[in-house]
Amino acid sequence: MNCVKPINQALLQPDRRRRVLAIVGDTQVGLWVVRSLARNGLTVHAVVNSAQGQAAHSCYTASAWTVEARPGEPGFNDEILGLIRELDVGSVMPVSEGYHNRLISLRGQLDTMDVHLFSPSREAFDQATDKDAMHALCGELGVPVARGMRLDELMGQGGTALRFPLVLRTRQQNVPGPKLGAKAAYAENLEQLKKLHSTVEACADNVIVQEYHPGAEDHVQIVMHGGEAVGWGDYIGEHHMPLAGGVTVQRISCNHEPMVQDAIRLLQAIDYEGVAGVQFHYDTATDEYIFLEINPRFSGGLPTVILAGFEAPFLLWQSRFEPEKMRRGTYRLGLRTRILGGDANWVLGNIRGDELPPGHVHLSKLAAIGTFLWNCGPWTKDDSFLLSDPKPFFVDFKQMVKKLGARGHEIVN
């Protein structure tokens, strides 16, 4: 392990329970985990991927570190457990699924060290990340979900058992072996489906195929405690990168109560405890929606929900250490935030004519540029910039310039 920001003694809390090791990566999602915890009086030590990690440059971070081994690699356990001992923290809060998946396997060792892990149980994690299992559960609970099956099953039936267009996604992201390269791929006819199948035939049993439903992505971020939802906030993804279905690079806060309640029912059914992002596809024209997936972590739109009033990271911490003090604040609707660099690439994607989901059309060059410039006004918040903590934005701006023109934009490392 390497220290990329020395410990700031002035930020150390004497109570060990109020010291957190947050494994946050380099992006604005992890930055806002740090900000939420620290602004509420906690000491936050951050694990980042590199010295350019946004959290490493935040005034709210007590220290920042990198670990040489990735989850699953030899030496990871010793590095992360050694860092926990050195910093004497009372809890660990991971951001990415890969870290959740690995640290859940270390829960027994963490328990013996009296260190709480803010991850769901192994059983709940595996259920939540198995799209087959969750879609079957939707059928049992009456939650709207698209018709679908595994790709190998569909091709075994000639590829025509479902109605085109179809959307393909990885069924289980955290199992070893090859996977679908993109977040989503589309087939509008049998010829396109066969072509996609030929490229992923080796992992066709780990690809789920569903009938495509039009609409926008609606994400519900929820903190579950004691079998109940103690707080939530939802948002609609307005711009994505890649255009065909990627990270939400511009979002707006909203409140769709039927989706919130269905999200809660699904999490209760698998005895889920902790933070989760439940994703739906919502058709604003018909007010209909379908369930897509559960992400057992903070979602990419965490800056949106926090700025709108839902302090998900701090509420998650309180659920363990101060449950009697948990309060759900007022959630502001219509608050828009964006990743500046990601949204610039969204403009370029429209100009280039990048692939779109079925039924969508590209904006004209003028319309795309005009939309981007309009959202440079104060009515649209930046995912990284904060007046009291400006340095992470300027560090990230340098990275934005390097990524300008990229056809993808990763949000959670």
C-alpha positions in Angstrom: 0.0 0.0 0.0 1.1 3.6 -0.7 0.1 6.8 1.0 -0.8 9.5 -1.6 -2.1 12.0 1.0 -0.6 12.0 4.5 -2.8 11.7 7.6 -4.3 15.1 8.7 -4.2 14.8 12.5 -6.6 17.7 12.8 -9.4 15.6 11.1 -9.0 12.5 13.4 -11.9 11.6 15.6 -10.9 10.1 19.0 -13.9 7.7 18.9 -12.9 4.7 16.7 -16.4 4.2 15.6 -16.4 7.5 13.9 -13.4 6.6 11.7 -14.2 5.0 8.3 -12.0 3.5 5.6 -13.9 4.3 2.4 -12.8 2.4 -0.7 -13.9 4.9 -3.3 -11.8 4.7 -6.5 -11.1 7.9 -8.5 -14.5 9.3 -9.5 -17.1 11.7 -8.2 -19.2 8.9 -6.7 -16.5 8.1 -4.2 -15.8 11.8 -3.7 -19.3 12.3 -2.5 -19.1 9.3 -0.2 -16.2 11.1 1.5 -18.0 14.4 1.5 -21.2 13.0 3.0 -19.4 11.2 5.8 -16.9 14.0 6.6 -19.4 16.8 6.5 -21.4 15.0 9.2 -18.5 14.7 11.6 -16.7 11.5 10.6 -13.0 10.8 9.9 -12.7 9.4 6.4 -9.6 7.7 5.1 -9.9 7.0 1.3 -8.6 4.2 -0.8 -8.2 5.5 -4.4 -7.0 3.9 -7.6 -4.3 6.5 -8.3 -2.9 9.8 -7.1 -5.4 11.5 -9.5 -8.4 10.1 -7.5 -10.8 13.0 -6.8 -11.1 12.0 -3.1 -7.4 12.2 -2.6 -7.6 15.9 -3.3 -10.6 16.7 -1.1 -10.2 18.8 2.0 -12.6 16.4 3.7 -10.3 13.4 3.3 -8.2 12.6 6.4 -5.7 10.6 4.3 -5.6 8.7 1.0 -4.0 5.5 0.0 -3.6 3.1 -3.0 -3.3 -0.7 -2.7 -1.1 -2.5 -5.2 -3.3 -5.7 -5.4 -6.8 -5.6 -6.9 -9.6 -7.7 -5.4 -9.0 -11.4 -6.0 -5.2 -10.9 -6.6 -2.6 -12.4 -4.2 -1.7 -10.0 -1.5 -5.0 -8.0 -1.5 -6.2 -9.5 1.8 -3.0 -8.7 3.6 -2.8 -5.1 2.2 -6.4 -4.1 3.0 -6.4 -5.8 6.5 -3.0 -4.1 7.2 -4.3 -0.7 6.3 -7.4 -1.2 8.5 -5.1 -2.0 11.5 -2.8 0.9 10.8 -5.6 3.4 10.6 -7.6 1.8 13.4 -11.0 2.4 11.8 -14.3 1.1 13.0 -15.8 0.4 9.6 -15.1 -0.1 5.9 -17.4 1.3 3.2 -16.7 0.1 -0.3 -18.1 1.7 -3.5 -17.6 -0.8 -6.4 -19.1 -4.3 -6.7 -15.7 -5.9 -7.1 -14.6 -4.6 -3.6 -18.0 -5.6 -2.1 -17.7 -9.1 -3.5 -14.2 -9.6 -2.2 -14.7 -8.0 1.2 -17.8 -9.9 1.9 -15.6 -13.0 1.9 -13.4 -11.3 4.5 -16.4 -10.4 6.8 -15.4 -13.1 9.4 -11.9 -11.7 9.8 -13.3 -8.1 10.0 -15.7 -9.2 12.7 -12.9 -10.5 14.8 -11.2 -7.1 14.5 -14.5 -5.4 15.5 -14.7 -3.7 12.1 -18.1 -3.3 10.5 -18.3 -3.9 6.7 -21.0 -1.9 5.0 -21.9 -4.6 2.5 -25.0 -6.9 2.2 -24.8 -10.5 3.2 -23.3 -13.0 0.7 -26.7 -14.5 0.0 -28.3 -11.1 -0.6 -25.4 -9.9 -2.8 -25.5 -13.0 -5.0 -29.3 -12.8 -5.4 -29.3 -9.1 -6.2 -26.6 -9.5 -8.9 -28.3 -12.5 -10.5 -30.6 -11.0 -13.1 -32.3 -14.4 -13.8 -33.1 -14.7 -10.1 -34.4 -11.2 -9.8 -36.6 -11.4 -12.9 -38.1 -14.6 -11.5 -38.7 -12.8 -8.2 -40.4 -10.0 -10.1 -42.9 -12.5 -11.5 -43.6 -13.8 -8.0 -44.2 -10.3 -6.6 -46.0 -8.9 -9.5 -43.3 -6.3 -10.3 -43.4 -5.3 -14.0 -40.5 -6.9 -15.9 -39.7 -7.6 -19.6 -40.0 -11.1 -21.0 -36.6 -12.7 -21.3 -34.3 -15.7 -21.1 -30.7 -16.6 -21.3 -29.0 -16.2 -24.7 -28.1 -19.9 -24.9 -31.7 -20.9 -24.3 -33.0 -18.4 -26.8 -30.7 -19.5 -29.6 -31.5 -23.2 -28.7 -35.1 -22.2 -29.7 -34.1 -20.7 -32.9 -33.8 -17.1 -31.6 -37.4 -16.2 -32.3 -39.1 -17.0 -28.9 -39.0 -13.3 -28.0 -40.3 -10.2 -29.7 -37.8 -7.9 -31.4 -36.1 -5.5 -30.7 -34.1 -7.2 -28.0 -31.6 -6.0 -25.4 -28.8 -8.1 -24.1 -27.0 -7.7 -20.8 -24.6 -9.6 -18.6 -26.5 -11.9 -16.3 -24.0 -12.1 -13.5 -21.2 -9.6 -13.5 -19.2 -11.0 -10.5 -18.6 -14.5 -11.8 -15.2 -15.4 -13.4 -15.0 -15.8 -17.2 -15.8 -13.8 -20.4 -18.7 -11.4 -20.3 -20.7 -9.1 -22.7 -18.3 -6.3 -23.5 -20.9 -3.4 -23.2 -23.4 -2.5 -20.5 -26.1 -3.3 -23.1 -26.3 -4.5 -26.7 -29.3 -4.5 -29.0 -30.7 -6.7 -31.8 -33.5 -5.4 -34.0 -33.8 -8.6 -36.0 -32.7 -12.2 -36.1 -29.7 -11.5 -38.3 -28.3 -9.0 -35.7 -29.1 -11.4 -32.9 -27.1 -14.2 -34.6 -24.2 -11.8 -35.2 -24.1 -10.8 -31.5 -24.4 -14.4 -30.4 -21.3 -15.3 -32.5 -19.3 -12.8 -30.6 -20.3 -13.9 -27.1 -21.1 -17.6 -27.7 -18.5 -18.6 -25.1 -20.5 -16.8 -22.4 -24.0 -17.1 -23.8 -25.2 -18.8 -20.6 -24.2 -15.6 -18.7 -26.1 -13.2 -21.0 -29.7 -12.4 -20.5 -31.9 -11.3 -23.4 -35.1 -9.3 -22.9 -37.7 -7.7 -25.1 -36.8 -4.0 -25.3 -39.2 -1.5 -23.8 -38.9 2.2 -24.6 -38.3 4.8 -22.0 -35.7 6.5 -19.7 -33.6 4.9 -17.0 -35.1 5.6 -13.5 -32.7 4.8 -10.6 -33.9 4.5 -7.0 -31.1 4.7 -4.4 -32.2 3.1 -1.1 -30.7 2.4 2.3 -32.3 -0.6 4.0 -32.0 -1.3 7.7 -33.9 -3.9 9.8 -36.0 -4.9 6.8 -37.2 -1.4 6.2 -36.3 1.4 3.8 -34.9 4.2 6.0 -34.2 6.6 3.2 -34.3 6.8 -0.6 -34.0 9.2 -3.5 -34.6 8.6 -7.2 -33.5 10.2 -10.5 -34.0 9.9 -14.2 -31.0 9.5 -16.5 -31.2 12.2 -19.2 -27.9 11.7 -21.0 -25.8 8.5 -21.2 -22.3 7.7 -22.4 -22.1 5.5 -24.5 -25.4 6.7 -26.1 -26.6 3.1 -26.6 -26.8 2.5 -22.9 -24.0 3.5 -20.5 -23.3 5.6 -17.5 -25.8 8.4 -16.7 -23.7 11.6 -17.4 -26.7 13.9 -16.8 -29.6 13.3 -14.4 -32.6 14.9 -12.7 -34.0 14.1 -9.3 -37.6 12.9 -9.3 -40.1 10.9 -7.2 -42.0 7.9 -8.8 -43.6 6.3 -5.8 -44.7 3.0 -7.5 -41.1 2.3 -8.5 -39.9 3.2 -5.0 -42.4 0.8 -3.4 -41.5 -2.0 -5.9 -37.8 -1.5 -5.2 -38.4 -1.8 -1.5 -40.5 -4.9 -1.9 -37.7 -6.6 -4.0 -35.0 -5.7 -1.4 -37.2 -6.9 1.4 -37.8 -10.2 -0.4 -34.1 -11.0 -0.4 -33.5 -9.7 3.1 -31.2 -7.0 1.8 -29.5 -4.7 4.3 -27.4 -1.7 3.3 -27.3 0.5 0.3 -28.6 -0.5 -3.2 -29.5 1.1 -6.5 -32.6 -0.3 -8.1 -32.9 0.4 -11.8 -36.1 0.6 -13.9 -37.0 1.6 -17.4 -39.7 4.3 -17.3 -41.8 5.3 -20.3 -43.0 8.9 -19.6 -45.5 8.7 -22.5 -47.5 5.9 -21.0 -46.4 6.1 -17.3 -45.4 2.4 -17.5 -42.2 0.9 -16.2 -40.3 -2.4 -16.0 -37.6 -3.6 -13.6 -34.1 -3.8 -15.0 -31.6 -4.7 -12.2 -30.3 -4.2 -8.7 -26.8 -2.8 -8.1 -25.6 -3.6 -4.6 -23.7 -0.4 -4.1 -24.0 3.4 -4.4 -25.3 4.2 -7.9 -23.6 6.5 -10.4 -26.0 9.3 -9.6 -25.0 9.5 -6.0 -24.0 13.2 -6.4 -27.6 13.9 -7.6 -29.4 12.3 -4.7 -27.0 13.8 -2.1 -27.3 17.3 -3.6 -31.1 16.8 -3.7 -31.1 16.1 0.1 -30.6 12.3 0.6 -27.3 11.8 2.5 -27.1 8.1 1.6 -23.5 7.4 2.8 -24.0 9.1 6.2 -27.4 7.5 6.7 -25.8 4.1 5.9 -23.2 4.8 8.6 -25.8 5.8 11.1 -27.8 2.6 10.4 -25.0 0.8 12.2 -23.7 3.2 14.8 -26.5 5.7 15.4 -29.8 4.1 14.3 -31.8 6.1 16.8 -30.6 9.4 15.1 -31.5 8.5 11.5 -33.6 11.1 9.8 -34.8 11.3 6.2 -34.5 14.9 5.0 -36.6 16.7 2.4 -35.8 15.5 -1.1 -35.7 18.3 -3.7 -37.3 17.4 -7.0 -36.1 18.7 -10.4 -32.4 19.1 -9.3 -30.1 18.4 -12.3 -26.5 17.4 -12.1 -23.9 16.2 -14.7 -20.4 14.9 -15.3 -19.0 17.7 -17.3 -16.5 15.6 -19.3 -19.1 12.8 -19.8 -21.7 15.3 -21.1 -19.2 16.8 -23.5 -18.6 13.3 -24.9 -22.4 12.9 -25.1 -22.4 15.9 -27.5 -19.6 14.4 -29.6 -21.5 11.0 -29.7 -24.5 12.8 -31.1 -22.4 14.6 -33.7 -20.6 11.3 -34.7 -23.9 9.4 -34.9 -22.9 6.8 -32.3 -25.2 3.8 -31.9 -28.5 4.5 -30.1 -31.1 2.3 -28.4 -34.0 1.2 -30.7 -36.4 4.0 -31.6 -34.2 6.8 -30.5 -32.9 9.5 -32.9 -29.8 11.7 -32.7 -30.0 15.4 -31.9 -28.8 17.7 -34.5 -25.3 19.3 -34.0 -26.8 22.6 -33.0 -29.4 21.0 -30.7 -26.7 18.9 -28.9 -24.3 21.8 -28.5 -27.1 24.1 -27.4 -28.3 21.6 -24.8 -24.8 21.3 -23.4 -24.3 25.1 -23.2 -27.7 25.6 -21.6 -26.7 23.2 -18.8 -23.5 25.3 -18.1 -25.9 27.6 -16.2 -26.2 27.6 -12.4 -29.4 25.6 -12.7 -27.3 22.5 -13.5 -24.9 21.4 -10.8 -21.6 19.8 -11.5 -21.0 16.3 -10.0 -17.5 17.3 -8.6 -17.5 21.0 -8.0 -18.2 22.3 -4.5 -17.3 25.8 -3.4 -16.0 24.6 0.0 -14.0 21.8 -1.7 -13.0 23.0 -5.2 -9.7 21.2 -5.8 -11.2 17.8 -6.9 -13.0 19.5 -9.8 -9.8 21.0 -11.1 -7.9 17.7 -10.8 -10.8 16.0 -12.6 -10.9 18.7 -15.3 -7.4 17.7 -16.4 -8.6 14.1 -16.8 -11.7 15.3 -18.7 -9.5 16.9 -21.4 -7.6 13.6 -21.8 -10.9 11.7 -22.1 -12.5 14.1 -24.6 -13.7 12.1 -27.6 -13.8 8.8 -25.8 -16.7 6.6 -26.7 -17.2 5.3 -23.2 -17.2 6.9 -19.8 -16.6 4.8 -16.6 -18.1 6.3 -13.5 -17.3 3.7 -10.8 -13.8 2.1 -10.9 
